[in-house]
Amino acid sequence: MQLLVEATNVNNSIISLVIWIGNTNSTMSGENTTREALLKLSDERKALEEELATFLDVLKTQGVGMEDNLVDSEGFPRNDIDVHQVRIARNKIIYLRNDLKDIMSEMERGLENIHEQTREGLGVAEPMETISLDCHLEPFAHIDLVSPESPAHLAGLQVGDRIAEFGSINADNFGNLKQVGDLVQNSKDQNVRVKVIREGKSTAITLKPRTWSGRGLLGCNIVPMDKVLDR
C-alpha cells in the first residue's frame, strides 16, 4: 500500500492538497491510523478553516458574495469595490473549501479505521472525542424564530440554530432565501434533511414542510448569516 500526498504552496498557504490512497480500507499509510496522525490532520483542518474565514471576511467587507457581478451595467469593473481583491478572495475560498473536503474525507477514513482497531482490540486505547468532524460545516443561515406547534418546532428546530445544509442547499451554492423558499414549496409533505450547528455540534433533523394552523409551511424565520453578522 502506498500513500502519495501532493501539495501546492503559495505565499506559505496550502491551496491544493490531493491525497491518493490505493485502498479505502487503509488510511494515511499502509498501516493502521494513529491518534497522533488524526490530531495532526485536525490541526491542519483548523488552520484551513481560519484562513477560509479570513477570505470570507474580505467578501463581507466588500459587500459581495461568491456570485455577485463584478462589472457594472456598462460592462466596466465596478468602482465601488476592489475587484482585484474580491477575485483573489473568491479563488482562495474555492481552493480552501476543496482542501477542507479532502482533509475531512481523510479524517473520516481515519476515524473509521480507529473504530475498527478498537473493535478488534488493537492500537488506540484513548478516547477520540477530542477530534470532531463537525467544525468544518459552514452555516449560511440562522433561525431567529420558531412558532409553537409548527412543523419546524415539531421537527426539533430551535431559535439560534445555524443552518449548514437545507436539502440540497449549502454554503457553497446558497445565493438567497428564495432558494430555500422554492425548495420548501417543492417539498410540501415530503421529508427534507436539514443539518444545523447547535452549541458547536452538528445535528441532523428531518423536516416536513406542510400546511398547519399558522403561516407558511415551516413556522420558523430564517435569516442569512450575513444579516446576523451585521447586527
N, C-alpha and C positions, 0 to 999 in steps of 0.2 A: 504494500500500500504506500502511495506517495502523496505528499502534500505540496502543492505549489501555490505560493502567495505572490501575486503581482500587485505592486502598489505604485502609484504615481504621486509625487510630492511636488507641490508648487507653493513657494513662499512659506515653507515649513508647515503647510497644511495638507493632510492627506485628502485628495479629491477623488481617488479611484482605488478601490480595494476589491480584488477578484480572488476568490478562494476556490481552488479546484480540488475536488475530492473524488477519488475513484470509486468510493463505496459509501452509500449513505449510512451504513451501519457503523462506520468509523468516523470520528470527528477530530479535526485539528491535527491528527497524526495517525500513524498506523497503530498506535497503542490506545489504551483507554484514556478518556479525558480525565484531567485532574482538576481539583478545585481551584488551584492556582491559575491554570490556563483560562478557566471561566472568569475568574476575577480580573484577569488581565484584559479579556475581551470586554468585560463590563466597564472597566476604566476607559477603554478606547471608545466605547459607545457614549459614555458621559461626555467625553471631550468633543465628540462629533455633535452631540445634542447642544452643547454650549456654543459651538461655532455656528450651528444652524440657527440658534436663537439670535445670534448677533446679526446675521444677514436678514432674518425676518424683521428685526428691528429697523434695518435700513429701509425696507419697503414701507414699514409702518410710518417712519419719519417722513418719507417722501409722499405718503398718502396714496400709494398704489398697491395693487396685488400682483399675483403672478400672471394675470390675463389682461390687465388694463392696457389700452393703447398707449404707445409712447410717441405717437405723432398726432398733430392737430388735424383739423378738418381739411386743411390745405395740403396735408402730406409732409409737413415740416416737423422736425423734432420739437416736442413740447418745450416751452421755455419756462414752465412753472415747476419743473422737476429737473434733477440731474440725471439725464437719460443714461449717460455712461455708467454712473454708479448703480442705477437700477438694473441695467443689463448684467453687470458683473454680479450683483447680488442674486438675481434670478438664476444665473448659470450655477453659482455656488450652491444655491438651495437645491437645485436638481441633483447635482453631484452628491451632496451630503445626504439627501434623502435616500438615494440609491445605496450609498455606503452603509447607512443605518440598516437598511433592509438586509444587506449582505451579512452584517455582523449579527443582527437579530436571528437570522436563519442559522448561523453558525452556533450561536448560543443555545438555540432551541435543540439542535442536534446534540450539543454537548450535555445539556441537562437530561435529555433522553438517555444518553449513554451512561451518565452517572446514576440515574434511576435504575438502569439495568444492572449496573455494578452492585448497587445496594440490594436489589432483589436476589442477586446471585452470591451475596456475601463477600464481594470483592471491594478492595480500594476504599473509597470515600466513606469516612465514618462521621464526619462533621455535617451538621445540617446545612442545607443550601438556601435557607430562607433569605439570606442576605443578598442573594442575586435575584433581581426582578427583571422580568421581560416587559413590564408594563410601561416603564417610563418613556419609551420612545414614542408612544402614541401622542399624536399632536391634535389637540382639540380644535375644532373650527367653530363651535357654537356653545352657548351656555343657556341653561334653563333657569329663568328667574321667577316663574310662577307655575304652580301645578294645582288645578282645581280638584277639590274633594270628589271622590267617586267617579272621576273622569277615566277614560281609557289609559291616559298616562299615569294617573295615580294608582290604578289597579295593577298596572304592569310593574310598578315599583320605581318609577322615575321620581326624583326629588329635586327641590329647589337647590341650586348650587352645582348640580351635575354638569360636567363639561362633556360635550358630545364629541367623540373621536370618530365614530362611524354611525351612519344612519342609513341602513340598507346598503346601497352601492356608493353612497356619498362619503367621502373622507376629506382630509385636509388637502390632499393632492388635487382633487377635482372640484372642490367646493367653490362656487362663484358667488351665489347669493341665496337668500332664503326661498326664492321662487323654486329653486331646485327641490328643496325639501317639501314645499307645498305641493308641487307636481307629483313627487313620489308618494306623498300621503294620499292624494286624491286617487292615484292609480293603484293604490294598495288597500283600498277600502275593504274591510272584512277579511284582510289577509295578514298573516304574520310578517312583521318587519323586524329584522335583527338590529338592535341598537347597542353600541358599546360606549359606555360613559366612563369618565375618570372621576372617582369619588374618594376623597381623602388619600390621594396618591396611588390608588389602586384602580385597575380597570374592572368593570362589572358589565357582563353581557345581559341584556334584557330583551325579552320578546314583547313587542308592542303591536297591538292590532287596532289600526285606525277604524273607527266606526261611529255611527250616529248614536248620540246619547242625549241626556236631558239638557246639556249645556251647549256652548258654542263650539263650532268646529268638529273635527274628527278625533282630536287628541286631548284637548282640555289642558294644554300647557302653553307657555310662551317661550319661544326660542329666540335668542339674541346672538348675532355673530360675535365672535371673540374680539374682533377689533373694536366693537362698540363697548364691550365690557372693559377693555383696557383703557378706553378713553374716559371712563367715568372717574 
